[in-house]
Amino acid sequence: MVADEIVRVLVVGAGTMGQQIALQCAGHGLSVVMLDSDPEALTRARAQLTGMGAALGSDPAFAGTDLVQAVAAITYETDPATAAADVDLVSESVPEDPALKGAVFAELDRWCPERTIFASNTSSLLPSMYAEATGRPDRLAALHFHQPVWSANIVDVMPHPGTSPETIETLLGLSVRIGQIPIQLRKESPGYVFNAMYNALNREAITLATNGVATIEDIDLAWTTVTKMPHGPFGMLDFVGIDTAWHITQYWATVTQDPQLLANAAWLKGYVDTGRTGVKAGKGFYDYSPATD
Ligand SMILES: NC(=O)c1ccc[n+]([C@@H]2O[C@H](COP(=O)([O-])OP(=O)(O)OC[C@H]3O[C@@H](n4cnc5c(N)ncnc54)[C@H](O)[C@@H]3O)[C@@H](O)[C@H]2O)c1
């Protein structure tokens, strides 16, 4: 299948990234269905997307599109069989766990048409870790977005050794169609290009806080004052989601048994366990509750 033939996209996982990918696809003329195992996540996604559609209607990233109408056309499903009917592409954004991603793709393989391409938005895993589990390894690659998807519009296209050349071409072409700038990875590598650099920053920032070297406010202050960026590492992690940062850190801590990574994961878990997962929860390293006056 060539990129121009992609009409209908199934976004699986309706959290932070699934919502933004759905918006990007719908805002570039694709038909979108969202699938999540948690009905409440779909309710939240619908509300969030309605708000984003209204707020970003005049953003140049969506020029020439009625974004409110495009968002209203997105449908929401908890049943994989219904969601998978007649989709050309699956974009997966479930939590960072290779067994979970493999199981989700294996289930969708039962219901998706033969032509459907599977794209994973994993942050730090390798598609080869779950390629066989998908049942269609030749039609699987990573298609990794950055947030906010419409403005941080670099997308990594990372094949695994069994990905077909046709799948890579289709994903490169689709990326351009949906307003993204694709970077094709020459080999599998955890963290792609931007994330490889960004993960190193996060690891060092979290290490400083975990080891009690400086407060999160001072670590962010050092970063923002020198770089003139609006947010420091912890402010940025609040947008990523501290639960997502914990999933990534915990996975690699378990694999490597690196004592510092294990300590960093335990420190992040303290925030997750108290519901402070970042902007999406209204509180994370910082407080995002609406001001009362
Ligand atoms: N947050 C970021 O900035 C970012 C950026 C790029 C990539 N990623 C990657 O994207 C993926 C998702 O991250 P996120 O931050 O959107 O996570 P999230 O926690 O915000 O959302 C994950 C969603 O997946 C759903 N889910 C869990 N199990 C499921 C299943 N079996 N079937 C269907 N849905 C299921 C959850 O209910 C939830 O709504 C991860 O692999 C993450 O590493 C995250």
PDBQT file of the ligand as one rigid body, heavy atoms in Angstrom, charges set to zero:
ROOT
HETATM    1  N1  LIG A 301       4.266  11.318  26.712  1.00  0.00    +0.000 N 
HETATM    2  C1  LIG A 301       5.170  11.631  25.784  1.00  0.00    +0.000 C 
HETATM    3  O1  LIG A 301       5.680  12.757  25.723  1.00  0.00    +0.000 OA
HETATM    4  C2  LIG A 301       5.575  10.597  24.749  1.00  0.00    +0.000 A 
HETATM    5  C3  LIG A 301       6.217  11.036  23.587  1.00  0.00    +0.000 A 
HETATM    6  C4  LIG A 301       6.523  10.085  22.575  1.00  0.00    +0.000 A 
HETATM    7  C5  LIG A 301       6.235   8.747  22.785  1.00  0.00    +0.000 A 
HETATM    8  N2  LIG A 301       5.624   8.344  23.944  1.00  0.00    +0.000 N 
HETATM    9  C6  LIG A 301       5.298   6.912  24.086  1.00  0.00    +0.000 C 
HETATM   10  O2  LIG A 301       3.923   6.769  23.717  1.00  0.00    +0.000 OA
HETATM   11  C7  LIG A 301       3.357   5.681  24.461  1.00  0.00    +0.000 C 
HETATM   12  C8  LIG A 301       2.159   6.191  25.253  1.00  0.00    +0.000 C 
HETATM   13  O3  LIG A 301       2.579   7.230  26.134  1.00  0.00    +0.000 OA
HETATM   14  P1  LIG A 301       1.530   8.291  26.739  1.00  0.00    +0.000 P 
HETATM   15  O4  LIG A 301       2.339   9.310  27.441  1.00  0.00    +0.000 OA
HETATM   16  O5  LIG A 301       0.533   8.690  25.717  1.00  0.00    +0.000 OA
HETATM   17  O6  LIG A 301       0.800   7.339  27.827  1.00  0.00    +0.000 OA
HETATM   18  P2  LIG A 301      -0.566   7.584  28.647  1.00  0.00    +0.000 P 
HETATM   19  O7  LIG A 301      -0.399   6.875  29.932  1.00  0.00    +0.000 OA
HETATM   20  O8  LIG A 301      -0.917   9.040  28.666  1.00  0.00    +0.000 OA
HETATM   21  O9  LIG A 301      -1.678   6.812  27.743  1.00  0.00    +0.000 OA
HETATM   22  C9  LIG A 301      -1.653   5.421  27.534  1.00  0.00    +0.000 C 
HETATM   23  C10 LIG A 301      -3.074   4.958  27.220  1.00  0.00    +0.000 C 
HETATM   24  O10 LIG A 301      -3.012   3.562  26.835  1.00  0.00    +0.000 OA
HETATM   25  C11 LIG A 301      -4.189   2.941  27.354  1.00  0.00    +0.000 C 
HETATM   26  N3  LIG A 301      -3.998   1.500  27.398  1.00  0.00    +0.000 N 
HETATM   27  C12 LIG A 301      -3.317   0.765  28.331  1.00  0.00    +0.000 A 
HETATM   28  N4  LIG A 301      -3.385  -0.552  28.010  1.00  0.00    +0.000 NA
HETATM   29  C13 LIG A 301      -4.133  -0.650  26.870  1.00  0.00    +0.000 A 
HETATM   30  C14 LIG A 301      -4.563  -1.739  26.073  1.00  0.00    +0.000 A 
HETATM   31  N5  LIG A 301      -4.235  -2.995  26.368  1.00  0.00    +0.000 N 
HETATM   32  N6  LIG A 301      -5.322  -1.475  24.972  1.00  0.00    +0.000 NA
HETATM   33  C15 LIG A 301      -5.673  -0.206  24.662  1.00  0.00    +0.000 A 
HETATM   34  N7  LIG A 301      -5.288   0.872  25.396  1.00  0.00    +0.000 NA
HETATM   35  C16 LIG A 301      -4.527   0.641  26.484  1.00  0.00    +0.000 A 
HETATM   36  C17 LIG A 301      -4.379   3.594  28.715  1.00  0.00    +0.000 C 
HETATM   37  O11 LIG A 301      -5.720   3.415  29.191  1.00  0.00    +0.000 OA
HETATM   38  C18 LIG A 301      -4.043   5.051  28.406  1.00  0.00    +0.000 C 
HETATM   39  O12 LIG A 301      -5.205   5.783  28.037  1.00  0.00    +0.000 OA
HETATM   40  C19 LIG A 301       4.486   5.125  25.335  1.00  0.00    +0.000 C 
HETATM   41  O13 LIG A 301       5.125   4.075  24.663  1.00  0.00    +0.000 OA
HETATM   42  C20 LIG A 301       5.411   6.327  25.481  1.00  0.00    +0.000 C 
HETATM   43  O14 LIG A 301       6.728   5.929  25.786  1.00  0.00    +0.000 OA
HETATM   44  C21 LIG A 301       5.273   9.251  24.941  1.00  0.00    +0.000 A 
ENDROOT
TORSDOF 0
